[in-house]
């Protein structure tokens, strides 16, 4: 495995452990307000560490576009997490792997293959099963599927903007995510400052490891591979997420949910086999 791909695998593990951290924190903080704290802390830390280097104007527009996709992705994910398990959220989020070729087709002109359609069909069947809903897909799982679609856009757009300065691009997408989250949370959620230590631990972990380190390394190293290969590496996120949810929260799958998780990963790994 190349150095860049190994680093992307490492940040995938960091992202996987954010699922239980966010799940626990939601007992104390409204979901989008949590994002405001998370990305606000991350933006401040990047300014303290890198100072004026991250404030380049030439990446402001691209950073806003990436920040918009991240805002929708994280907002759908964290609101959905209130209505589903951390394990479900991790596996359903991995649908961005099978969504990525379709987004690449529209934005980058990359060719679609029959296996892309097959992978999508298998993975969506898995989504239905893992949701466990008798009459359709559960609300939280549906929101998480929209999160996966948003993250697919983000992955392809990172590839499209890959020649830009990686530090300022990472900062601006984090900053705009913070601004959008703050505006939404102030408009629709109560302002809460948690006094307990547990939600702050979740915030600090997701801000430092899941945001500053992970997104900076993503923008720096993803340009050394393809958007498609990056999505395949990120497909390990639900494995890390499910393991961390089992160890930290004691979450377990029902047989039906386990079958759904298997089908989602089958769709993802079918994408891996095509190259």
N, C-alpha and C positions, 0 to 999 in steps of 0.2 A: 504494500500500500504506500502511495506517495505521501510525503510529509503533509501537504495541504489536505489530503483526504483523511489522514490520521487526526489532524487538528479538528476537522469538521466532525469526525466521530466523537471526539472529546467534548465538543460543545453540545452535541446531541445528548450525551449523558447528563450534562448540566441542565439542559432543558427538561429532560425526563424527571429529574428530582424537583422541578418546580411544581408539578401537579399536586403532590401531598402538601407542599408548603402553601400553595394557594388555597387548597381545600380547607385546611385548618384555619387560615387567616380569615376566611369568609364568615366564620362564626362571630367575628368581632368587627369587621369592616364591610360596608357595602361594596359590591364588586368593582364598579368603575372607579370609585374613590380609591380602592386598593391600587388600581392601575395608575392613578394620579400620583399617589405616594411612591409607587415603584419606579415609574419613569422620571418623576421629579428628582428623586434621590440619585438615579442613574445619571441624569443630565448634569446635576451639580458635581458629582464625582468626576465626570469626564472633564468639566471645566477646571476643576481643581488640579487634576493630573496633567492635562494637555494644554490648558490655558487657551490662548488665542488661536492656536493651530486648528482647533475644531470649528472656528467661526468663519470659514471661507464662504464667500457669497456665491461662488460658482456652483456649489452643490446644494444651495438653499432650495431650489425648485425640485430637484430630484429627491432631496431629503424629505420634502413635504409629501411627495407622491408615495414614497416608501412608508413614511409615518402614517399616512392615511390607511394604507393596506394593513399595517401593523395594528392601528387603532381598531379597525373593524375585526381583525383576526383575534386580538386579545379580548376585546369587548364581548364578542360572541362566545369566546372560549370561557371566560371567567363567569359570565352570567349563566351560561349553560352548565357550568360546574356546580352551581347552586342546586341544580335539578337532576344531576346525574353523579356517578361515582368518579373518583380520580382515575381509576383504571379504564372505565369506559371513555372518559375524556381523552386519555392518552392514545387509545387505539383509534378512536374516531378522528382525532386530529391528524393521524397518519394518512388519512385519505388525500392529503395534499400531494402525496406521491403520485396517485393515479389521476389527480386533476392537473398536475403540472404539464404533461404533454399536450393537453388541450389548450391550456393558456399559452404555452410556447408556440403552438400552431397559429393562434390569433395575433400574438404580439411579436414573435420572432420569425414566423414563417417556417418553423420546423415541421417536417412531414409527420403525419399521424400514421400509425400502423394498426392492423386488425387487433393485435394483442392489446393495444391501448384501450380499445372498446371493450374487449373481453375482460381485462383487468378491472375496468370501471364497473361493469355489470356484476362481477363476483364480489367486489368490495362493497358495493351498495346493498347487495343481498346480506352481506355480513353486518352492515349498519343496521338493517331492519332487525336481524336476530339479536344483536348485542343490545339493542334498545329495549327489548323485552316487552314492548307494547303490543297488545293484542289487536288493536284497530289501526295501528300506524306507528310511525316513529315518534318516540317520546320527545317532549318539548326541549329538554336539556340536550338531548342527543342531536336534535335537528339544528339547534343553535351552534353546536360544536361542529357539525358538518359545514355550516356556513363559515365558521372559523377556518376550517381546512381549505375552503375555496379561497378565502382572503390570503392565507399564507402561501398558497400556490402562486397567486399574483406577486406576492413579495419576493419569492424565490426567483421567479423569472425576471422581475424588474431589477433585482440585485445583479443578475447576470447582464442585463441590458446596460446598467450604469456602472459596470465593473471597472471601467478605466478611470473613473473619478477618484479623487483623494479619499481613501478608505476611512480615515479618522473623522473627517468633517462629515462625510456621508453617514457614518454610523451615528455621529452626534445629532445631526439634524433629524434623522428618522426617530431617534429617541425623544428629542425635544418636542417635535410636532405631535408625537404620540402622547406626551405629557400634556400639552396644551389642549388637544382635543378631548382627552380623558377628563381634564380638570373642568372644562366648559360643560361637558355633559353631566359630570357628577354634581357640580354646583347647581345645575338646573333641575336635576331630577332625583338627587339623593340627599339624605341628611349628612351634615358635616360631622364626622366622628374622629376623635383623636384617641386611639386605644391606650389604655393604661396598663394592660397586661403585657408581659414580655413575649408571649408566644406569637402574636401577630407581627410584632416587630422583627422577630427572628425570621419569619417568612418573608417580610418585606426586604430585609437586608440581604438575605440569600438571593431572592429573585432580582433585586436591584444590581448587586455586584456580580454574581456569577451568571445568572440567567439573562442579564441585560448588557451591562458594560462589557464584561469579558466576552460573552457569547456573541453578541451582535457585532462587536468590533472585529473579532477574529473571523466571523462569517463574511463580512464585507471585504476583509483583507485577503482571505484565502479562497473564497468560493470562485473568484475570477480565474484561479489556476486549474479549474476543472469545468465541466459543463453543468448547466442548470439541472439536467437530467440526472447526472451522477450525484450531484449534491442532494437532490431529492431522495435518491436511493439510500444514501448514507443517513439522511435524517429519518428514514423509515425505521431505524432502530429506536427512535424516541419512545414509542409505546412499550417496548420491552423494558427500557429503563424506568419508564413511568409506572408500569404495572408492578415491577419488582419493588420499587420504592414505596408504592401504595400498600403493597402486601406487608413489607417490613415495618413501615412506620404507622400505618393506619389499620392493618389487619384486614384489608379488603380481599374478598374472594369472588370468583366468578360462579354463576349458576351454569348448568350444562348448556342451556340455550345461549347464554352470553358468551361462554367459552367457544361455542361453535361459530358465533358471529365474529369473535376476535380472530379465530382461525381463518375465516373467509376473508376478512379485511387484510390480514397479513398475506394470504394466498394471492389476493389481487395485487398487493404491493410487490411481492416476490416474483410474480409473473412479469412485472415490469422489469425486475432485475435480470431475468432470464433472457429478455429480448435483445440485450446487448452482449 
